[in-house]
Amino acid sequence: MNRHIASSAAAVARPYDPRRRGTPRGVSIRQLPGWLAHGLAIARQRPVWWLFALLACADAATLFELAPRLALLAPMAAPLAAAVLVLMQERATHARAWSFGEAWLAVAEHRSTLFTIGCATAAIAGAGYAAAHGLRQSHLMPADPLEAEALALLVALPCYALALALFWFAPALVVLRRASAGEAMLASARAVLRNLPIALVYAFALGADALAAAWLPVALRALVVTPLLAALVVLGMYASYRALLGDRWSASPARG
């Protein structure tokens, strides 16, 4: 790794304190607009790059859905993408904003841990998918397609919810706190459980997007719904981590 980038990454990353594993902060749902505003302020520094990042996340989600075989790449791609995005937001908030290449080199140091997180959470989500698929092949499904899709989603929901809770803050904890995969996933799940009202907002948005697949045209979902969902997740990613698991976050990103 480039020596300058390595030293800068070390200044950003602080050791994970295992004594704090059981103490994520509980915050009000009213902080959610502030998190999104903070992410938007960072995006305004490099609007073209962040617009490209949001569209890339949305396109990847659509591609994985349309080509299930490619979804096998998601456990590798999702943790790396989340780590790069949160690290770039950290740098933009506290120091000189990094380029994608600089952030990628810093994240590559943690790729094994991030892959472990991706594979573990994908296995849990896969169990939910298998249960839903088994139900679809049975004679218990309603005749109405929308009702059938809703029932399948309900069957898979516990596994999906657990996988998301374990994953949500884990990449940030790995690159910003140097946590192990197990520590990061457990801390992430505790933070999500302690802030269920906020988690339900994201769960509702993700669930609505999944249900929309049964009746919305693919083009409309790909061009409108999924990019909006990606913006909700990506823009609030870093500030929510800081509010629940990190130090106090600044409302004004640093100017690089």
ZISUL-V977380 format. One record per residue. N is the residue number from 1. RES is the residue in three letters. SS is DSSP state (H for helix, E for strand, - for the rest). PHI is phi in whole degrees, 0 to 359 (NA if undefined). NEAR is the number of other ideal C-beta (glycine too) atoms within 10 Angstrom. Layout:
BEGIN
{{N;RES;SS;PHI;NEAR} {N;RES;SS;PHI;NEAR}}
END
This chain:
BEGIN
{{1;MET;-;NA;11} {2;ASN;-;305;12} {3;ARG;H;296;7} {4;HIS;H;296;9} {5;ILE;H;294;18} {6;ALA;H;298;13} {7;SER;H;292;10} {8;SER;H;292;17} {9;ALA;H;295;24} {10;ALA;H;296;11} {11;ALA;H;290;11} {12;VAL;H;282;16} {13;ALA;-;284;18} {14;ARG;-;241;12} {15;PRO;-;302;8} {16;TYR;-;284;19} {17;ASP;-;262;11} {18;PRO;H;296;11} {19;ARG;H;291;7} {20;ARG;H;263;11} {21;ARG;-;301;15} {22;GLY;-;265;10} {23;THR;-;233;13} {24;PRO;-;293;20} {25;ARG;-;281;12} {26;GLY;-;264;13} {27;VAL;-;232;18} {28;SER;-;280;10} {29;ILE;H;297;13} {30;ARG;H;291;9} {31;GLN;H;281;16} {32;LEU;H;303;19} {33;PRO;H;300;10} {34;GLY;H;294;16} {35;TRP;H;296;22} {36;LEU;H;294;17} {37;ALA;H;295;14} {38;HIS;H;296;24} {39;GLY;H;297;25} {40;LEU;H;293;15} {41;ALA;H;297;16} {42;ILE;H;293;22} {43;ALA;H;298;21} {44;ARG;H;293;10} {45;GLN;H;294;14} {46;ARG;-;224;17} {47;PRO;H;299;10} {48;VAL;H;294;8} {49;TRP;H;296;14} {50;TRP;H;289;22} {51;LEU;H;297;13} {52;PHE;H;298;12} {53;ALA;H;297;19} {54;LEU;H;296;21} {55;LEU;H;294;16} {56;ALA;H;296;12} {57;CYS;H;298;22} {58;ALA;H;295;22} {59;ASP;H;295;15} {60;ALA;H;296;19} {61;ALA;H;299;21} {62;THR;H;295;18} {63;LEU;H;296;14} {64;PHE;H;297;17} {65;GLU;H;286;17} {66;LEU;H;283;11} {67;ALA;-;236;11} {68;PRO;H;305;9} {69;ARG;H;295;7} {70;LEU;H;290;13} {71;ALA;H;297;19} {72;LEU;H;297;12} {73;LEU;H;278;14} {74;ALA;H;302;18} {75;PRO;H;300;21} {76;MET;H;273;15} {77;ALA;H;282;15} {78;ALA;H;297;21} {79;PRO;H;296;29} {80;LEU;H;295;19} {81;ALA;H;297;19} {82;ALA;H;298;26} {83;ALA;H;295;27} {84;VAL;H;298;21} {85;LEU;H;295;25} {86;VAL;H;289;25} {87;LEU;H;291;25} {88;MET;H;293;25} {89;GLN;H;290;28} {90;GLU;H;299;24} {91;ARG;H;294;24} {92;ALA;H;294;23} {93;THR;H;279;21} {94;HIS;H;245;15} {95;ALA;-;204;13} {96;ARG;-;294;11} {97;ALA;-;297;20} {98;TRP;-;271;23} {99;SER;-;280;13} {100;PHE;H;300;14} {101;GLY;H;298;10} {102;GLU;H;295;20} {103;ALA;H;296;23} {104;TRP;H;297;16} {105;LEU;H;297;16} {106;ALA;H;291;25} {107;VAL;H;288;24} {108;ALA;H;302;14} {109;GLU;-;299;17} {110;HIS;-;254;23} {111;ARG;H;299;14} {112;SER;H;296;9} {113;THR;H;296;23} {114;LEU;H;294;26} {115;PHE;H;296;15} {116;THR;H;299;19} {117;ILE;H;298;28} {118;GLY;H;299;23} {119;CYS;H;292;14} {120;ALA;H;295;18} {121;THR;H;289;27} {122;ALA;H;294;20} {123;ALA;H;296;12} {124;ILE;H;293;18} {125;ALA;H;297;22} {126;GLY;H;297;17} {127;ALA;H;296;16} {128;GLY;H;295;20} {129;TYR;H;297;17} {130;ALA;H;296;12} {131;ALA;H;295;16} {132;ALA;H;294;19} {133;HIS;H;295;13} {134;GLY;H;298;11} {135;LEU;H;294;16} {136;ARG;H;298;14} {137;GLN;-;276;8} {138;SER;-;270;8} {139;HIS;-;264;4} {140;LEU;-;267;10} {141;MET;-;283;15} {142;PRO;-;295;11} {143;ALA;-;287;6} {144;ASP;-;290;11} {145;PRO;H;299;11} {146;LEU;H;293;11} {147;GLU;H;295;12} {148;ALA;H;296;16} {149;GLU;H;293;20} {150;ALA;H;296;15} {151;LEU;H;295;17} {152;ALA;H;298;21} {153;LEU;H;295;17} {154;LEU;H;296;12} {155;VAL;H;294;17} {156;ALA;H;278;21} {157;LEU;H;305;16} {158;PRO;H;303;13} {159;CYS;H;292;20} {160;TYR;H;298;21} {161;ALA;H;296;18} {162;LEU;H;296;17} {163;ALA;H;298;20} {164;LEU;H;294;19} {165;ALA;H;297;21} {166;LEU;H;291;23} {167;PHE;H;274;25} {168;TRP;-;310;23} {169;PHE;-;257;29} {170;ALA;H;299;30} {171;PRO;H;301;29} {172;ALA;H;296;27} {173;LEU;H;294;27} {174;VAL;H;291;29} {175;VAL;H;276;28} {176;LEU;H;258;24} {177;ARG;H;235;20} {178;ARG;-;56;17} {179;ALA;-;284;27} {180;SER;-;286;15} {181;ALA;H;300;23} {182;GLY;H;296;14} {183;GLU;H;298;19} {184;ALA;H;295;30} {185;MET;H;292;24} {186;LEU;H;293;17} {187;ALA;H;296;26} {188;SER;H;298;27} {189;ALA;H;297;19} {190;ARG;H;297;18} {191;ALA;H;296;25} {192;VAL;H;294;23} {193;LEU;H;295;12} {194;ARG;H;284;16} {195;ASN;-;235;21} {196;LEU;H;301;12} {197;PRO;H;303;12} {198;ILE;H;290;23} {199;ALA;H;300;18} {200;LEU;H;292;12} {201;VAL;H;298;15} {202;TYR;H;293;18} {203;ALA;H;297;17} {204;PHE;H;297;10} {205;ALA;H;296;15} {206;LEU;H;294;16} {207;GLY;H;294;17} {208;ALA;H;297;11} {209;ASP;H;295;18} {210;ALA;H;295;17} {211;LEU;H;292;14} {212;ALA;H;297;16} {213;ALA;-;299;14} {214;ALA;-;282;15} {215;TRP;-;223;9} {216;LEU;-;274;14} {217;PRO;-;301;9} {218;VAL;H;302;11} {219;ALA;H;297;9} {220;LEU;H;294;11} {221;ARG;H;296;19} {222;ALA;H;292;19} {223;LEU;H;266;14} {224;VAL;H;237;12} {225;VAL;H;293;18} {226;THR;H;295;23} {227;PRO;H;299;19} {228;LEU;H;295;13} {229;LEU;H;295;21} {230;ALA;H;298;20} {231;ALA;H;296;20} {232;LEU;H;300;18} {233;VAL;H;285;20} {234;VAL;H;290;22} {235;LEU;H;293;23} {236;GLY;H;267;24} {237;MET;H;299;19} {238;TYR;H;286;26} {239;ALA;H;296;25} {240;SER;H;293;29} {241;TYR;H;299;24} {242;ARG;H;297;21} {243;ALA;H;290;24} {244;LEU;H;264;22} {245;LEU;-;231;24} {246;GLY;-;254;19} {247;ASP;-;284;10} {248;ARG;-;296;6} {249;TRP;-;262;19} {250;SER;-;273;12} {251;ALA;-;280;10} {252;SER;-;239;8} {253;PRO;-;300;22} {254;ALA;-;291;14} {255;ARG;-;265;8} {256;GLY;-;271;11}}
END
